[in-house]
Amino acid sequence: MLGYYLELGLRSLRSHRGLTVLMLLSIAMGVAACMTTLTVFHVLSGDPIPHKSARLFNVQLDAEPMSDYQPGGEPELQLTRTDAENLLREKRGRHQVAMTGGSLAVDPAGSGLTNSSPFFATTRYASADFFAMFDAPFAHGRGWTAADDEAQARVVVLSAELNERLFGGADSRGRNVRLRDKDFIVVGVLKDWRPAPHYFDLTAGAYAKPAELYLPLATSLALRFGSMGTMNCWGNNGGRDPRALNSNCAWLQYWVQLDTADEERAYRQYLLDYSEQQRRAGRFERPANPRLSPVMEWLSKRKVVPSDVRLQVWLAFGFLVVCLVNTVGLLLAKCLRRAGEIGVRRALGAPRRQIFLQFLVEAGSLGLAGGLLGLLLTLAGLWLVRLSPAPYAALAQLDWAMFATTLALSLLASLAAGLLPAWRACQIAPALQLKSQ
């Protein structure tokens, strides 16, 4: 019977081509507007490392002076070098990383390329656990070791993009890379890797491309390489370099991996004890107020999804509602045109539920067709988004989950639009229609 209703629905759609085209366009445009904005929102608000995001924690310590202090307020987002090195030395987590971003001049001549000019590459200075903690995938080699950190070794890991630019994508382990006027040895090459959002350092931009160079933080400090990102200083530094040990400047991101609830509780207590210890030593003035935030809580706290994207999602769903109202009107008009046909079917013994089902099947077939058209419009919309200068533009891609959502949304929207016309159709009195024939 369902196949028969589908055949009747397709026949009806073909016999009213003008109305059918209008309904298809209405559903397709509403679905496309929704799915384009929803796909962008899905990409921007997704979990960047879902298999372990609940085990990775950003660490905050309240090291600022009492001026402007508010009880229970949000502590400084980053750590001073003193605190970061103290926590690293204790090694209380499964993995722990102190890091910051930078930019270094790359001299291709140091890699044997004489036909290329020097250029700047984005850089990440980090401690050795960076790659293991954030599951950075390697194409060749590995990261450096804690011993390399201690020795301030001149080693470097390259991104896939930079390795392609310098060495044509070959296994470049053991090759030389000149950064500024210093030579570094390549120990590893990453695969293509772009966490979105760029959760472990939001100062670099939540949707920025990852670094092209990775090298030990200790080495960068010894060579006095400059860093980029936010830096908050307070008090009197006595003319010291803000990145020097014991300076009153917070500029390092600090993350720790804790695999169990017991480890998390123990680490929270450790941070409280550490803060109290620093208060007694005179470094911290404020009451202990450490924070330990897992990845998704950290992203929510920092409000990484642009507010205009959230607004666009609501506006798109509003537009879909308008399209559905328009489709309901067109289906009602179509139903009234077929009142005679419906009256004859009722007079021949068709119950109301069969009439209702027939019109729902017709609406569903319309929704599937509208969904396919809406899918094409969604792909076009995402292509336009990728042409925009927004930092997240390149991430606007339709995955299989959103593909299925597009078809499901179009089907549900058309069925919702078909409920009122289907109910109206099954209320038609056959006697009145037969008298008018």
BELSULMO-V422892 format. One record per residue. PSI is psi in whole degrees, 0 to 359 (* if undefined). Layout:
BEGIN
psi
PSI
PSI
END
This chain:
BEGIN
psi
324
320
323
319
325
319
318
320
315
322
320
320
322
328
347
65
321
310
322
315
316
317
319
314
320
312
315
316
320
315
318
317
316
311
329
310
324
324
317
315
319
318
317
331
7
166
117
341
69
330
347
15
331
352
357
130
133
139
132
140
142
88
2
163
175
342
136
19
135
122
132
6
168
124
173
140
336
173
155
163
321
311
318
317
325
314
320
319
327
329
56
352
172
314
153
142
131
139
168
172
168
190
132
147
127
125
104
338
331
344
10
9
111
353
16
147
155
151
164
142
138
143
148
120
122
161
171
332
0
310
321
321
315
11
44
124
133
136
324
140
214
181
183
174
170
328
324
323
311
321
359
47
146
74
157
147
135
147
162
322
315
324
323
319
321
321
15
22
3
167
107
14
134
349
163
139
125
119
119
243
20
142
134
151
131
124
348
157
127
157
175
127
120
88
135
118
165
70
328
348
91
347
338
354
126
332
26
158
149
170
158
335
142
128
161
136
317
322
317
323
319
324
1
41
138
154
166
161
181
149
129
118
152
161
199
113
358
31
8
156
130
341
2
159
139
10
152
60
131
121
359
134
143
127
150
145
124
119
342
164
325
319
321
313
317
322
322
318
321
317
322
313
319
316
318
322
318
330
316
329
352
1
314
137
327
159
151
127
52
155
143
106
121
168
305
325
322
317
321
318
322
358
59
336
121
138
329
332
318
317
319
325
313
320
322
318
326
320
322
320
317
317
322
320
319
319
321
316
317
321
323
318
319
322
317
325
334
18
319
315
318
319
318
316
319
320
332
2
3
124
164
323
329
323
316
314
321
315
328
319
319
317
322
318
324
320
320
317
318
327
319
318
320
327
317
318
326
316
321
319
319
327
319
322
319
341
348
160
3
143
337
3
316
344
351
86
144
113
180
325
317
332
312
323
322
311
319
319
318
320
314
321
317
322
321
319
333
352
310
312
322
318
319
323
319
355
354
129
122
326
314
320
323
326
328
350
*
END
